[in-house]
Amino acid sequence: MSRIEIIQNRLSRTGIDLLVLRDQGNIIYAVDSEQPVSGMLLIPKSGEAKLLVTPLESVNMFSLLDEVKVVKLDRGEGYLQRLLKEKPTGLKYVEFDTLEMHEALRLEKELRVLLKTGSGIIRDMRLVKDSREIDKVKRASKIASQTVSEIISRLSEGTTEVNVASEYDSQIVLKGAFKHAFETIVAFGENASNPHATPSARRLKRGDIVLIDAGADYLNYKSDLTRTIVFGERLEGSNAAQIIEAVEESKKVAERRAFPGVKTCEIDKSACEVLEEYGLGKYFVHGLGHGVGIDIHEPPSISPSSNEELKAGNIITIEPGVYIPGVGGARVEDTYLITESGPLKLTHNSYK
């Protein structure tokens, strides 16, 4: 059974006449495409699904999709305008995955239906990955892991953050990735104190902390990893060694809690407690992790405020970090598949 058919079965059971998807990740998931897809997808509870696309987007869409009718908008026509023309008859209840409130109020009047935004149907389906999705994330993880390992082994004094990031981005494409999963982060020394550092012309020196946060997009599925090392000097006894040790230990503790049925806030808490014991808790400024799939940030959220429970088939990151302003920082991150027997690490660090 195709995903469109599965979605239509759910619509029939819940009394939804039409599901409208605008989020690109949701559309890619619903049509099960291995190529980028965008537009507006109309899925009625029965009958033919339609993908509304602009004239520019339509160039490749007709040959990409089998189960979905591709409808090309007229030049200058908007998606919502075309929706009014393409809507099935007899609509009473319509759900959108995302829609601005003013648009929702206008459409509710024009369609003469009960309209809901923020539909969770596709979100819930995307939480648990099937075998093909898992295989794609595994491949994306392998590409990212190998490339980061190779780059770390070739680091040389005087290279810049920008050079390292550019090398990573080009190498993953040569290994089969579409592109990077997000803007690659490379930070040397004091720049590693910024969790979202932008690669700069900062040159690498002996004794610098090197933080690389990178991922790959393989057939629309992402991976995510972070590695932190000290360049050109022995770690033993240094302040950087203590920080990296604390982060790695907190990650190991979190891994041991990452089983189906465990609340994600409890996993976050376990990692925080380790960093507190090292006196570094105040320098951990973000959530412990997040889901990964078509989007680099998906549910479930692994954070202090999340009451979500892990499920077998979730793919998540665990990424504790410590960031000391003006000094530097460390983050260690891997991508995991949650199984009934615990987390299976999909990324690796062969450079050690």
N, C-alpha and C positions, 0 to 999 in steps of 0.2 A: 504494500500500500504506500502510495506517495505521501509526502508531507502535506500537500494540498488536500488530499483526501482525508488524512488524519485531522487536519484543522477543520475541514467541513463537518466531520463527524462530531467534533467538539462544539461547533456552532449549533448544530441541530440539537444536541443534548441540552445546551444552555439557553436556547431560544433567541440566539443572535442571528439576524437575517443577513448581515453583511459586516465583514471585518475589513477595515481599511488600514493598510500598513504604509507608513511614510519613512520610518527609520531604515536606513540602508542595510544594517545588519539583520534586521528582522526580515526584510525582503529577500536577502541572500539566503537566509535560512529556509524560508518558506518555499522558494523555488528550487532549493538545493543546487545552487550554482557554484561552480569552481572558478568562475570569472566574476569580476566586479559587476554589480547590477544596481541601478538606481531608478527612481521614478516614484510612482504610487501604485500599490498593488491592491486590487479589489478582489476579495474572496467571499463570494456568496455562500450561503449554507448548502446550496446545490447549484449545479450548472458550472459554467466555464469561468475560471478566474481570469482577470484582465490586468495587464501591467500597462499603465499609462506612462509614456515616455515622451520627452521633447524630440523634435526633429533631429537634433544633434545626437542624442542618446540612442535613437532608433537605428542608427547605422549598423550596429553589431547585434542588437537585441533580437532581431527576427531569427537569426541563425543560432542563437544561444539557447533559447528556451523552447521546450517541446510541449509541455502541459499547459502553458499559459498563453492566452491570446495577447499579443503585443499591439497596443493601440497608440498610434502616433498623434500627438497633439498638433493642432494647427499652429502655424508660426504666430507667436505672441499670445497664444492661449495658455491659461493657467491650469494647474492640476485640478483645483476645486471646481473650476468652470466645467472642465470635461467630465468630472465625476457626476455632475447633475445630468449630463447627457447619457452616460454609460451605466447609471445605476439600474439594478434589477427592479422589476415591478413588485408591488406589494410589500414594500419595506415598512417595518414598524419599529425595529430596534437595530441601531448601527453602533459599532464600536470602532474607535481609532486607537492606534498605539500611541500616537502623539498628535496634538492639535492645539493651537493657540485658542484661548477662551473666546476671544471675539469671533474667531472663525467658527468655533463650535456653536455659538449662539446663533450666528447667521445661518449656518447650514441646517440646524435643527428646524428653523422656520421654513427654509426653502425646501427641504426634503420632507417636512411634516412627519418627523419621526422622533422617537426618543433616542438621544445620542449621548454616548459616553466616551470620554477620552481616558487615556492611560490604561488601555486594555492590557491585562497580564497574561493573555493566552500564550503568545509566542515566548514571552519571558520565561514562563514556567516550563515550556517545552525545551528551551535552550539550556536550562540549568543542568540537565543530565545528558551527557554526550553519548552518541551511539558509536559503534565500532569504527565507522568511517571517519567520523569527526576526531576520534581519539588518534587514529593513524595519522591524520593531517597535523595535529598538534605535536605528535611525536616527531614527525619529519621536520616541522618548524623548530622544534627544540634541538634536534640533532644539528641542524644547520647553524643555529645561533651558538650552540655550545662549542662546536668545532672551530668556528670562526673566531670566537673570543679567545679560545685556548691558543690558537695559532698567533693571534695578534699579541697576546701577552708574552708569548715566547720570543717574539721579534722586537719587543720594545727597546728603543735605544735612546740614550741621553740626547737631549736637544730636540726631539720630536715634539710636535704640538698636539694639544687636545683635538684640534680640528683635523689634523692629519690622521690621527688614530680613528676618529669617528668616520671620516671619509673612506678610509681603507676598509673598515668594517662594512659600511653600507654597500660598497662595490663588491666585496668578496661574497656576501650572502647571495647576491643575484647570480654570480657565477656558479654557486652551489645549488641553484634551483629555486630560490625564493622569489616571490613577486617583488618584494621591497622590504625595508625595515618595518617592524610592527608599530613603531613610534619613533619620535626623534631620538636618535642615539645619544646617550649621555656619556661623556668622557670628562673626568675631573681629576686634576693633579693637585696634590698638596692641600693648601687652604681652600681651594675651590670645592673640594669634596665635602665641605661643611654645608653646601647647598644641595638639598635633596633633588632639585630639578635643575641642576647646573646646565648651562648652555656651553658647548665646547667653544674654547677661545684659542687665542694665539699663545697662551701660557705654555712655556717649554718645560720638558721633563728634566728633573735633576735627580741625582742619586739621593736616596733616602726619602723621596716623595711617596706619599700615599697615591695610589692609582685606583680610581673607581670607574668601572665600566658597567653601565646599565643598558642592555640591548635586547632586541628581539627580532624575530623574523616572521614574515607573512608568507605562508605556503598554501596556495589554493584557497585563500580567504581566511585561513586559520592561523592564529598567532601563538608565539611563545614569548617568554619574558625571563630574563636572568640578570643578576648583578654579581660582579666579582670585585673584590677589594684586595689589593696586595701592596707591599712596599717595594719600590724599585731599587735594585742594586745594593741592598744592604741586608744583613741578617736581622730577622725580626726579634729574636730572643731578647727579652728584658726591656724592649722599647715601649714607649707610651702607645704607639700605633699597634704593637702586638697585643697589648692588653685590651684595647678597644675592639680589635678584630676578634680576639678570643671571646670576649663578652657577647658580641653579636652572633658568632657561630654557635655558642652554647645556648643562647636564647632561641635560636632557630631549631636546634636539635630538640629542645624541650617542647617547642610548639609542634614539631613533627610527630612527637610521641602522643600528642593529644588529637591529631587530625584524623579521627575516625567517624564513620557515619553515625549520625544521631547526636554528635557533640555540638553545642552551640558555639558559633564562631567567636562570640565575645569572650568565651572561656579560653579559647586558643590564644587570642590576643593577650588576655590577662596573664597566661602562663609565661609568655615571652617577656612581658613587661616586668614580671616579678624577678626574673633572672637579671635583667638590666638594672633594676633597683638594687639588687644585692651587690652589684659592681659599682654602685654610686652613679650610674649613667642614665637612670630612668628619665630624668628631666630633658635629656637630649634626644629622646625618641619621640618624634613629632608627627608621625602619620600612623595610619592603620597598618596592621600586620600583613595584610594581603588582600587579594581580590580574585574573582573568577576570571578566567581567560577562555577565549574561543574565537568567534568571528570578530568580536571587539576585544581590544586589549584590556579593558576594564568592564567586566560583566558581574552580575550577581553569581555567587554570594559575596557580600562584603565581609571581610574578616577585620573587625574593628570593635572598639569598646561599646559602641552604640547598637551593634547588630545582634538581634536575637534569632537570626537564621540558623538552621541546623544543617550540618554537612550531610550530603547524600552520596551514596556510591554512584560514580559516574560524573561527579563534579570535577572540573579541572580548575585548580587554584594556584596562586603563588603564596609563598611564605617569605617575607622580606623584612626582617627587623633591621633597624639602622640606628646609628648614633651620629649626631652632627654637632660639632663643637665650633661655634663661631670663631673665625680667625685662625683656627688651628687645623681643622680637617674633619673627616668623617669616615665612616665605614658602613657599608650595607652588603649583606649577603642574601641572595635571592635565588630560588629555584621554582620551576613549574612542576606541579604534582597532579597526578590522577588519583582521586579518592576511590579506593576499593573497599570491599567488605573486610579485608584484612589489614587495612591501613593505607597510608599514602605511598604511592609509587612515584619516585622522582623521574621526571622525563628529561630534564636538563642534566648536564654533568660537567665536571671540571677536570679534564684529562691533563691539564698542565701541572697538576700537583704530583 
